[in-house]
Amino acid sequence: MQSKTLTGGQALVRLLVNYGVDTVFGIPGVHTLELYRGLPGSGIRHVLTRHEQGASFMADGYARVSGKPGVCFVITGPGVTNAATGIGQAYADSIPMLVISSVNHSASLGKGWGSLHECQDQRAMTAPITAFSAVALTAEDLPELVARAYAVFDSERPRPVHISVPLDVLSAPIARDWSNEVVRRPGRGPASATVIDQAVAKLNAAKRPMIIAGGGALNATSELQAISTRLAAPLFTSVAGKGLLPPDAPLNAGSSLCVEPGWNLIAKADVVLAVGTEMADTDYWRERLPLNAELLRVDIDPRKFNDFYPCAVALHGDAQQTLSGLLERLPSDVRDASAAVASVTALRDAVKASHGPLQSIHQSILERIAAELPENAFISTDMTQLAYTGNYAFDSLAIRSWLHPTGYGTLGYGLPAGIGAKFGAPQRPGLVLVGDGGFLYTAQELATAVEELDSPLVVLLWNNDALGQIRDDMLGLEIEPIGVLPRNPDFAALGRAFGCTVTQPQNLTELQADLRHGFKRNGVTLIELKHACAH
């Protein structure tokens, strides 16, 4: 018996399989049924989220720990607008994500007929928060658009891509089978030899070189460590770059450029090598770093070379390949690092000494976490004061281990991103750090976690019964606090209703024990820590 011709939706799913997609996050709807026709037997795991925002956040977390694009299936209209916050977060933090959505029938597009889920111009809604957003007007457009998406992921600054597929294109039989037409041609290469030579000359002449590395340098850990050692250069990271050096590396200045001791040290540099970092104020907590140095920038995005921090040498290329070229040309002798090591040691001491009362409480909690966190675990964080302190005060043992919504700063990120990360790295235990305010943005995703996960995910809910950062900001600006003291639900009862194991430690010793047990328990543990119990 001859097999039926594939529909556009079925062929698209097969194409994604051939690109290596193993997981998609989404919620089936009347406008994505033809995509779901293709899923059974495909080998792709479908993760049912409880809101499309959760789907895009989960795809983000999946991508951050795995290095592979996260994939979402969402319906036209409200599915796309619900997912848009997570798409925007991924765009801001340079995370690869492929969002496949339906859109209304081709004949109705832009006509305002009042069709179900209609958008006048769906592509225009996501264009500002994607590398590109396109509509597949025919099935033959799909392999080209998916190949273009992977060209972004493989060759450019990785960012989300949105492909809308009209209902008639999803459901119609395809004229020929293009589902095996995979095009992967990574286009990244090193900066030009001439420019690398210019950078080497600057670094050789530097008396106090320093390095800032970000999320674009995650594949260059050994090269960064070698350059830092050879030049005796303290190495700072952005939040996205946490873990690029081991915590005990003598020249590891950490992600301390958001606090005054870090600012004071970077101001002493005469040459700064910035690798794969946007150098944004969201990483530094001030409008501009006090750079008195010549700036050498390694970046895959040429738009970064003349933005807020114009550079003396622009090294346009892949971080790992470009740094490898630098190493080949730099003198092989290792400089005396005693002064640089002393400055980094003083920096670390100054960071701890600079903690205010609230940060000291956070530090105590973070120390209990560090004592129990499995070596291969990751931490997914929300926009919460505990995580803000952790951004610079918590040492990550490895890259892809601290997930934080830095650029867009979205509340509600921590829990779904942590769930998505569990699918990207199932063997890794996960910890979510979330405040009471952000938790209620996406608390429904506990249903997904309990249903889908059979390995440890611990959710540490830091409950200060307030939108604490906003309250503090209002007080600092002498604004009478309004809307920052919400009435919270019974979080323990809520967690139990979803099926979580729930604990409510009354002190930090109990917290540490609860963390220890949570990381040994297969499934979801919700730990509610009240502010009053953390002193």
KOLPA-648463 format. One line per 5 residues: number of its first residue (from 1); their letters; for each residue x, y, z of C-alpha. Coordinates in Angstrom, 2 decimals, padded with zeros to 5 digits, always signed. Layout:
// residues N
NUM	A	X,Y,Z  ... .
// end
This chain:
// residues 535
1	MQSKT	+000.00,+000.00,+000.00  +001.43,+003.34,-001.00  +002.10,+005.74,+001.87  +000.19,+008.98,+002.00  +001.84,+012.16,+000.86 .
6	LTGGQ	+003.11,+014.22,+003.77  +001.34,+017.42,+004.71  +003.38,+020.57,+005.16  +003.14,+020.20,+008.94  +004.31,+016.58,+008.90 .
11	ALVRL	+007.21,+017.35,+006.58  +008.27,+020.29,+008.73  +008.44,+018.06,+011.82  +010.54,+015.50,+009.91  +012.83,+018.29,+008.75 .
16	LVNYG	+013.33,+019.44,+012.36  +014.22,+015.86,+013.36  +016.88,+015.86,+010.67  +018.29,+019.09,+012.10  +018.71,+017.31,+015.43 .
21	VDTVF	+015.66,+018.66,+017.27  +014.76,+016.27,+020.11  +012.36,+018.38,+022.22  +009.64,+020.94,+021.51  +007.76,+023.01,+024.08 .
26	GIPGV	+004.21,+024.09,+023.47  +000.47,+023.76,+023.84  -001.56,+022.16,+021.04  -004.34,+024.30,+019.65  -006.83,+024.20,+016.85 .
31	HTLEL	-004.36,+026.10,+014.67  -001.37,+023.78,+015.22  -003.06,+020.40,+014.77  -001.18,+019.67,+011.54  +002.15,+020.12,+013.34 .
36	YRGLP	+001.00,+017.68,+015.99  +000.02,+015.16,+013.30  +003.73,+014.91,+012.57  +004.94,+014.33,+016.16  +003.92,+010.70,+016.92 .
41	GSGIR	+006.76,+008.37,+015.99  +009.08,+011.27,+015.12  +011.36,+010.84,+018.14  +010.71,+014.41,+019.24  +009.57,+014.77,+022.84 .
46	HVLTR	+006.71,+017.19,+023.24  +006.59,+019.03,+026.57  +003.16,+020.40,+027.42  +003.55,+023.78,+029.09  +000.71,+025.56,+030.87 .
51	HEQGA	+001.17,+028.91,+029.12  +002.98,+029.88,+025.93  +005.22,+032.23,+027.91  +006.35,+029.13,+029.77  +007.08,+027.44,+026.44 .
56	SFMAD	+009.42,+030.19,+025.28  +011.13,+030.44,+028.68  +011.60,+026.64,+028.72  +013.09,+026.75,+025.22  +015.48,+029.45,+026.49 .
61	GYARV	+016.59,+027.34,+029.47  +017.00,+024.29,+027.23  +019.24,+026.28,+024.90  +021.37,+027.82,+027.66  +022.41,+024.48,+029.16 .
66	SGKPG	+022.62,+022.43,+025.96  +024.00,+024.96,+023.50  +021.34,+023.78,+021.01  +018.42,+025.90,+019.81  +015.28,+025.58,+021.92 .
71	VCFVI	+012.13,+024.97,+019.88  +008.49,+026.04,+020.51  +005.23,+025.24,+018.74  +002.57,+027.93,+019.33  -000.70,+028.96,+017.73 .
76	TGPGV	-001.23,+032.14,+015.77  -002.34,+035.28,+017.60  -002.49,+034.76,+021.38  +000.05,+031.94,+021.28  +002.58,+034.21,+019.63 .
81	TNAAT	+001.84,+037.22,+021.83  +002.01,+035.07,+024.96  +005.36,+033.66,+023.87  +006.72,+037.08,+022.91  +008.12,+037.88,+026.38 .
86	GIGQA	+010.29,+034.77,+026.33  +011.33,+035.48,+022.75  +012.34,+039.00,+023.79  +014.38,+037.61,+026.69  +016.20,+035.21,+024.40 .
91	YADSI	+016.86,+038.03,+021.94  +018.33,+040.26,+024.64  +020.64,+037.50,+025.90  +021.65,+036.06,+022.49  +019.97,+032.67,+022.96 .
96	PMLVI	+019.18,+030.48,+019.91  +015.46,+029.69,+019.69  +013.23,+028.52,+016.86  +009.57,+029.49,+017.22  +007.22,+027.76,+014.80 .
101	SSVNH	+003.70,+029.16,+014.78  +000.64,+028.91,+012.65  -000.95,+031.94,+011.05  -004.35,+032.32,+009.39  -005.13,+031.02,+005.90 .
106	SASLG	-003.07,+032.65,+003.16  -006.12,+034.19,+001.50  -007.06,+036.07,+004.69  -003.68,+037.53,+005.65  -003.81,+041.25,+006.33 .
111	KGWGS	-007.45,+041.58,+005.30  -009.06,+042.00,+008.71  -011.84,+039.46,+008.16  -012.13,+038.76,+011.87  -010.87,+035.19,+011.58 .
116	LHECQ	-010.12,+033.24,+014.75  -006.80,+034.31,+016.33  -006.34,+036.86,+013.55  -003.39,+039.27,+013.52  -003.12,+042.00,+010.94 .
121	DQRAM	+000.63,+041.41,+010.61  +001.97,+038.67,+012.85  +005.46,+038.86,+011.38  +005.71,+042.52,+012.38  +004.96,+041.69,+016.01 .
126	TAPIT	+008.03,+039.48,+016.43  +010.39,+041.15,+013.95  +011.96,+043.49,+016.58  +012.72,+040.58,+018.96  +014.09,+038.03,+016.48 .
131	AFSAV	+017.04,+037.69,+014.14  +014.33,+037.42,+011.52  +010.61,+036.69,+011.36  +009.14,+035.26,+008.17  +005.95,+033.78,+006.76 .
136	ALTAE	+006.15,+030.57,+004.71  +003.66,+031.34,+001.95  +004.28,+027.93,+000.35  +005.53,+024.61,+001.67  +008.61,+025.00,-000.53 .
141	DLPEL	+009.56,+028.03,+001.59  +009.94,+025.91,+004.74  +013.26,+024.14,+004.07  +014.79,+027.44,+002.98  +013.56,+029.28,+006.07 .
146	VARAY	+014.68,+026.56,+008.48  +018.10,+026.49,+006.79  +018.27,+030.26,+007.18  +017.38,+029.92,+010.86  +020.22,+027.46,+011.42 .
151	AVFDS	+022.57,+029.77,+009.53  +021.80,+032.34,+012.25  +022.40,+029.79,+015.00  +025.61,+028.46,+013.42  +027.17,+031.57,+011.93 .
156	ERPRP	+025.83,+034.79,+013.41  +025.06,+036.15,+016.83  +022.57,+033.51,+017.99  +019.09,+034.89,+018.49  +015.50,+033.68,+018.13 .
161	VHISV	+013.89,+033.07,+014.75  +010.11,+033.02,+014.20  +008.57,+031.19,+011.25  +004.81,+031.58,+010.72  +003.06,+028.94,+008.62 .
166	PLDVL	-000.44,+029.57,+007.22  -003.07,+026.95,+008.05  -003.46,+025.93,+004.41  +000.31,+025.44,+004.01  +000.38,+023.25,+007.13 .
171	SAPIA	-002.48,+021.04,+005.96  -001.92,+020.72,+002.21  +000.05,+017.74,+000.80  +003.55,+018.73,-000.29  +004.48,+018.45,-003.96 .
176	RDWSN	+007.81,+016.78,-003.19  +009.49,+015.49,-000.02  +012.04,+018.06,+001.16  +012.17,+016.80,+004.76  +015.74,+015.46,+004.35 .
181	EVVRR	+017.16,+018.69,+002.91  +019.37,+019.71,+005.81  +021.80,+022.58,+005.25  +024.35,+023.17,+008.02  +027.29,+025.31,+006.94 .
186	PGRGP	+028.76,+027.00,+010.01  +030.17,+030.29,+008.82  +032.15,+031.41,+011.83  +035.87,+031.89,+011.46  +038.67,+033.80,+013.17 .
191	ASATV	+039.29,+037.50,+012.85  +041.72,+038.42,+010.08  +045.41,+037.79,+010.67  +046.18,+041.49,+010.24  +043.77,+042.50,+012.97 .
196	IDQAV	+044.98,+039.71,+015.28  +048.53,+041.02,+014.82  +047.38,+044.51,+015.82  +045.77,+043.10,+018.97  +048.90,+041.11,+019.84 .
201	AKLNA	+051.00,+044.28,+019.59  +048.63,+046.10,+021.97  +048.63,+043.20,+024.44  +052.41,+042.85,+024.34  +052.82,+046.52,+025.17 .
206	AKRPM	+050.23,+046.47,+027.96  +051.43,+046.95,+031.53  +048.10,+046.11,+033.21  +046.02,+044.05,+030.75  +042.61,+042.74,+031.82 .
211	IIAGG	+039.93,+040.60,+030.17  +036.13,+040.80,+030.13  +034.41,+037.69,+028.73  +030.72,+037.02,+028.15  +028.27,+034.47,+026.84 .
216	GALNA	+029.84,+034.60,+023.39  +033.04,+033.11,+024.85  +031.54,+029.91,+026.31  +033.33,+027.75,+023.75  +036.70,+029.35,+024.46 .
221	TSELQ	+037.30,+028.40,+028.09  +040.77,+026.87,+027.62  +041.95,+029.70,+025.36  +040.76,+032.36,+027.82  +042.47,+030.61,+030.71 .
226	AISTR	+045.71,+030.36,+028.72  +045.67,+034.04,+027.67  +044.82,+035.19,+031.18  +047.70,+033.15,+032.58  +050.21,+034.16,+029.91 .
231	LAAPL	+049.45,+037.87,+030.19  +048.89,+037.81,+033.96  +045.55,+039.45,+033.17  +042.65,+039.39,+035.66  +039.59,+037.93,+033.96 .
236	FTSVA	+036.13,+039.37,+034.61  +032.99,+037.75,+033.23  +029.50,+038.95,+032.54  +026.68,+037.05,+034.24  +026.30,+034.98,+031.06 .
241	GKGLL	+030.00,+034.11,+031.25  +029.99,+032.83,+034.84  +032.12,+029.69,+035.16  +034.61,+030.48,+032.39  +037.40,+030.16,+034.96 .
246	PPDAP	+037.41,+027.80,+037.94  +036.39,+029.61,+041.15  +039.83,+029.11,+042.67  +041.78,+030.38,+039.65  +044.07,+033.12,+041.04 .
251	LNAGS	+043.20,+035.55,+038.24  +039.45,+034.94,+038.32  +037.88,+038.33,+039.07  +034.41,+036.82,+038.64  +031.29,+038.71,+037.59 .
256	SLCVE	+032.12,+041.59,+039.91  +031.84,+044.43,+037.40  +028.43,+045.26,+038.89  +029.87,+046.35,+042.26  +032.29,+049.09,+043.22 .
261	PGWNL	+035.37,+046.92,+043.92  +035.11,+045.56,+040.37  +034.73,+049.04,+038.91  +037.79,+050.20,+040.83  +039.94,+047.37,+039.50 .
266	IAKAD	+038.93,+047.61,+035.83  +039.67,+051.36,+035.98  +043.37,+050.48,+036.49  +043.68,+048.53,+033.24  +045.61,+050.04,+030.35 .
271	VVLAV	+044.37,+047.46,+027.81  +041.10,+045.54,+028.05  +040.38,+042.51,+025.87  +036.58,+042.08,+025.68  +035.47,+038.71,+024.28 .
276	GTEMA	+031.91,+037.83,+023.29  +030.24,+040.35,+025.55  +027.81,+043.14,+024.78  +029.26,+045.20,+027.65  +025.76,+046.29,+028.60 .
281	DTDYW	+024.67,+048.29,+031.61  +022.49,+045.35,+032.67  +025.72,+043.52,+033.52  +027.45,+046.47,+035.19  +024.59,+048.16,+037.12 .
286	RERLP	+025.85,+051.55,+035.98  +025.56,+053.48,+032.77  +029.22,+053.25,+031.85  +032.24,+051.35,+033.09  +035.18,+053.53,+034.17 .
291	LNAEL	+037.44,+052.33,+031.36  +040.73,+054.19,+031.05  +042.09,+051.53,+028.73  +042.46,+050.81,+025.06  +039.67,+048.38,+024.22 .
296	LRVDI	+040.17,+045.32,+022.02  +036.88,+043.61,+021.16  +036.35,+040.07,+019.89  +032.77,+039.65,+018.67  +030.75,+037.82,+016.04 .
301	DPRKF	+028.44,+040.86,+015.79  +030.13,+043.73,+013.91  +027.59,+046.21,+015.29  +029.27,+046.00,+018.68  +032.53,+047.61,+017.57 .
306	NDFYP	+031.33,+051.18,+017.48  +028.50,+051.31,+019.95  +028.68,+052.50,+023.56  +032.34,+051.44,+023.86  +034.18,+052.12,+020.57 .
311	CAVAL	+037.25,+049.94,+020.33  +040.86,+050.43,+019.28  +040.98,+047.03,+017.56  +037.90,+045.23,+016.21  +038.39,+041.46,+015.98 .
316	HGDAQ	+035.37,+040.30,+014.02  +035.14,+036.54,+014.32  +034.50,+033.45,+016.37  +035.78,+033.79,+019.93  +037.47,+030.40,+020.20 .
321	QTLSG	+039.16,+030.59,+016.80  +040.22,+034.22,+017.26  +041.67,+033.63,+020.73  +043.49,+030.58,+019.39  +045.06,+032.88,+016.79 .
326	LLERL	+046.07,+035.32,+019.52  +047.71,+032.53,+021.53  +049.73,+031.40,+018.52  +051.18,+034.89,+018.13  +051.66,+035.95,+021.75 .
331	PSDVR	+055.05,+035.26,+023.36  +055.01,+031.86,+025.05  +056.66,+033.07,+028.25  +054.34,+033.66,+031.20  +054.45,+037.08,+032.84 .
336	DASAA	+054.93,+037.58,+036.56  +051.38,+037.47,+037.95  +052.07,+038.37,+041.57  +050.71,+041.93,+041.36  +047.66,+040.87,+039.34 .
341	VASVT	+046.89,+037.97,+041.71  +047.19,+040.31,+044.69  +044.74,+042.74,+043.07  +042.22,+039.95,+042.44  +042.57,+038.68,+046.01 .
346	ALRDA	+041.97,+042.21,+047.28  +038.95,+042.49,+044.96  +037.38,+039.32,+046.37  +037.91,+040.52,+049.93  +036.47,+043.92,+049.10 .
351	VKASH	+033.36,+042.41,+047.51  +032.57,+040.45,+050.66  +033.32,+043.44,+052.86  +031.01,+045.65,+050.80  +027.88,+043.58,+051.51 .
356	GPLQS	+025.07,+045.51,+053.14  +022.78,+043.83,+055.68  +020.48,+042.37,+053.00  +023.39,+041.11,+050.87  +024.90,+039.50,+053.96 .
361	IHQSI	+021.68,+037.53,+054.44  +021.81,+036.52,+050.79  +025.45,+035.48,+051.18  +024.52,+033.21,+054.08  +021.83,+031.53,+051.99 .
366	LERIA	+024.17,+031.19,+049.00  +026.81,+029.56,+051.20  +024.28,+026.93,+052.32  +023.39,+026.34,+048.67  +027.05,+025.97,+047.70 .
371	AELPE	+027.57,+023.44,+050.49  +024.86,+021.12,+049.12  +024.76,+021.85,+045.39  +025.87,+018.81,+043.37  +028.99,+019.51,+041.33 .
376	NAFIS	+027.21,+019.15,+037.99  +024.07,+021.11,+038.94  +022.76,+024.24,+037.27  +020.94,+027.17,+038.88  +018.11,+029.00,+037.10 .
381	TDMTQ	+017.28,+032.37,+038.60  +014.50,+034.90,+038.45  +014.60,+038.66,+038.83  +014.89,+038.56,+042.61  +017.24,+040.21,+045.09 .
386	LAYTG	+018.74,+036.87,+046.15  +019.78,+036.23,+042.54  +021.10,+039.77,+042.09  +023.55,+039.11,+044.91  +024.29,+035.66,+043.52 .
391	NYAFD	+025.11,+037.16,+040.13  +028.39,+038.44,+041.55  +028.77,+036.63,+044.89  +028.09,+033.01,+043.89  +030.87,+031.03,+042.23 .
396	SLAIR	+029.81,+028.84,+039.31  +031.89,+025.70,+038.91  +031.36,+025.53,+035.14  +029.82,+027.36,+032.21  +026.09,+026.96,+031.46 .
401	SWLHP	+025.44,+026.61,+035.18  +023.91,+030.00,+036.11  +020.90,+031.01,+034.02  +019.72,+034.57,+034.61  +017.42,+036.83,+032.50 .
406	TGYGT	+019.97,+039.60,+032.32  +019.19,+041.79,+029.34  +015.39,+041.84,+029.26  +015.01,+041.33,+032.99  +011.76,+039.35,+032.85 .
411	LGYGL	+009.97,+038.34,+036.02  +008.73,+034.75,+035.86  +011.77,+033.43,+033.99  +013.38,+031.28,+036.69  +010.95,+028.38,+037.08 .
416	PAGIG	+010.14,+027.60,+033.41  +013.75,+028.18,+032.33  +014.86,+025.72,+035.00  +012.31,+023.17,+033.77  +013.51,+023.64,+030.19 .
421	AKFGA	+017.11,+023.24,+031.30  +016.22,+019.85,+032.77  +015.27,+018.70,+029.28  +018.44,+020.18,+027.81  +020.60,+018.36,+030.39 .
426	PQRPG	+018.48,+015.63,+032.04  +021.44,+014.25,+033.98  +022.05,+017.55,+035.78  +020.25,+018.37,+039.03  +018.57,+021.77,+038.91 .
431	LVLVG	+017.95,+024.57,+041.40  +015.53,+027.45,+040.80  +015.99,+030.68,+042.77  +012.80,+032.71,+042.64  +011.11,+035.43,+044.69 .
436	DGGFL	+007.47,+035.43,+045.68  +006.59,+038.12,+043.12  +008.21,+036.46,+040.12  +007.02,+033.00,+041.17  +003.40,+033.99,+040.67 .
441	YTAQE	+004.06,+034.98,+037.05  +004.67,+031.37,+036.02  +003.77,+029.21,+039.04  +001.43,+027.15,+036.85  +004.47,+025.57,+035.21 .
446	LATAV	+004.91,+023.49,+038.39  +002.25,+021.29,+036.76  +004.59,+020.67,+033.83  +007.54,+020.01,+036.13  +005.69,+017.50,+038.31 .
451	EELDS	+004.21,+015.73,+035.29  +007.37,+015.50,+033.21  +010.43,+015.37,+035.49  +011.76,+012.25,+037.17  +015.09,+013.65,+038.39 .
456	PLVVL	+015.89,+016.36,+040.98  +014.59,+019.90,+040.54  +014.61,+022.04,+043.69  +012.66,+025.31,+043.70  +013.88,+027.69,+046.41 .
461	LWNND	+011.18,+030.31,+046.90  +012.61,+033.35,+048.68  +009.48,+034.87,+050.23  +009.82,+038.37,+051.65  +006.09,+039.09,+051.11 .
466	ALGQI	+006.98,+042.03,+048.90  +008.20,+043.20,+045.54  +011.34,+043.88,+047.52  +013.61,+045.52,+044.95  +010.89,+047.90,+043.74 .
471	RDDML	+009.94,+048.76,+047.32  +013.57,+049.54,+048.12  +013.92,+051.61,+044.96  +010.82,+053.61,+045.83  +012.11,+054.29,+049.32 .
476	GLEIE	+015.51,+055.28,+047.92  +013.83,+057.85,+045.67  +011.53,+059.05,+048.48  +008.44,+057.72,+046.71  +005.71,+056.42,+048.96 .
481	PIGVL	+005.61,+052.64,+048.30  +002.54,+051.65,+046.30  +001.70,+048.20,+044.96  +004.73,+046.48,+046.44  +003.18,+044.62,+049.38 .
486	PRNPD	+000.84,+042.12,+047.74  -001.12,+039.52,+049.65  +000.48,+036.17,+048.86  -001.27,+032.81,+048.71  -000.37,+029.85,+050.90 .
491	FAALG	+002.63,+028.80,+048.81  +003.08,+025.49,+050.64  -000.53,+024.50,+049.96  -000.12,+025.62,+046.35  +002.98,+023.47,+045.92 .
496	RAFGC	+001.27,+020.44,+047.43  -001.73,+020.99,+045.16  +000.56,+020.67,+042.15  +002.15,+017.52,+043.61  +005.47,+018.92,+044.83 .
501	TVTQP	+007.28,+017.79,+047.93  +007.15,+020.93,+050.12  +009.31,+022.10,+053.01  +009.34,+025.33,+055.02  +012.68,+025.57,+056.84 .
506	QNLTE	+012.69,+027.76,+059.94  +016.42,+028.52,+059.88  +019.45,+028.15,+057.62  +020.48,+024.81,+059.13  +017.09,+023.38,+058.20 .
511	LQADL	+017.40,+024.98,+054.76  +020.69,+023.20,+054.17  +019.19,+019.86,+055.18  +016.17,+020.44,+052.93  +018.45,+021.27,+050.00 .
516	RHGFK	+020.48,+018.10,+050.62  +017.37,+015.93,+050.62  +015.89,+017.77,+047.63  +018.91,+017.09,+045.45  +018.62,+013.37,+046.28 .
521	RNGVT	+014.89,+013.22,+045.51  +013.68,+012.43,+042.02  +011.00,+014.98,+041.21  +010.15,+018.52,+042.27  +010.84,+019.91,+045.74 .
526	LIELK	+009.48,+023.35,+046.67  +011.32,+024.99,+049.57  +009.68,+028.15,+050.87  +012.18,+030.24,+052.82  +010.68,+033.19,+054.63 .
531	HACAH	+012.81,+036.31,+055.02  +012.46,+036.14,+058.80  +013.90,+032.60,+058.86  +017.11,+033.56,+057.05  +018.69,+035.69,+059.78 .
// end
